[in-house]
């Protein structure tokens, strides 16, 4: 099971940290060990580290309206999203 880091910018770090949307979306996909990170010098830059059982399923889910709505709710600037996959 690969570990994945999703790095992106957000509009409001406190709102992003408090959101339950990640758990709502990642849980049904079997994603575990989700950890959040914030750049201490620029708190609008954040990341999520997670264990992903099926990358194809995650990539397909990320194109769904549910993910789009969750990212909008969380203030994620989608154009800044970068996925890094453990090799």
C-alpha positions in Angstrom: 0.0 0.0 0.0 1.7 3.2 -1.1 2.0 6.3 1.0 0.8 9.4 -0.8 1.4 13.1 0.0 -1.1 15.6 -1.4 0.4 19.1 -1.2 -1.7 22.2 -2.0 -2.5 25.7 -1.0 -5.6 26.7 1.0 -7.5 29.9 1.5 -7.7 29.5 5.3 -5.5 27.0 7.2 -7.6 26.9 10.4 -10.8 26.1 8.4 -9.0 23.4 6.4 -7.6 21.8 9.6 -11.0 21.8 11.3 -12.9 20.3 8.3 -14.2 16.7 8.5 -14.5 16.4 4.7 -11.2 14.5 4.3 -12.4 11.8 6.7 -15.8 11.6 5.0 -14.2 11.1 1.5 -11.1 9.1 2.4 -12.8 6.6 4.8 -15.0 4.8 2.2 -11.9 4.5 -0.1 -10.0 2.6 2.6 -7.5 5.4 3.0 -5.8 5.2 6.4 -3.1 6.9 8.5 -4.1 10.4 7.4 -1.7 13.0 8.8 -1.9 16.8 8.1 1.0 19.2 7.8 1.3 23.0 7.6 4.2 25.1 6.4 5.1 27.2 9.5 6.5 30.0 7.4 3.5 30.1 5.0 0.4 28.5 6.7 -1.6 28.6 3.4 0.7 25.8 2.2 -0.5 22.5 3.6 -0.2 18.7 2.9 -1.9 15.5 3.7 0.0 12.2 4.0 -2.0 9.0 3.7 -1.8 5.3 3.0 -3.8 4.6 -0.2 -4.9 1.0 -0.9 -5.8 1.7 -4.5 -4.4 4.6 -6.4 -6.6 4.2 -9.4 -9.7 4.4 -7.2 -8.4 7.6 -5.6 -7.5 9.2 -8.9 -11.0 8.5 -10.3 -12.6 9.7 -7.0 -10.7 12.9 -7.2 -12.4 13.7 -10.5 -15.9 13.4 -8.9 -18.2 16.2 -7.9 -18.0 15.0 -4.3 -14.3 15.7 -4.2 -14.7 18.9 -6.1 -17.3 20.1 -3.6 -15.2 19.0 -0.6 -12.1 20.8 -1.9 -14.2 23.9 -2.5 -15.7 23.7 1.0 -12.2 23.3 2.5 -10.8 26.2 0.5 -8.3 24.1 -1.4 -6.8 25.9 -4.4 -7.1 22.9 -6.8 -4.6 24.3 -9.3 -1.9 24.0 -6.7 -2.5 20.3 -5.9 0.5 18.0 -6.3 0.4 14.3 -5.5 3.6 12.5 -4.5 3.5 8.7 -4.4 6.0 6.6 -2.5 8.1 4.5 -4.7 
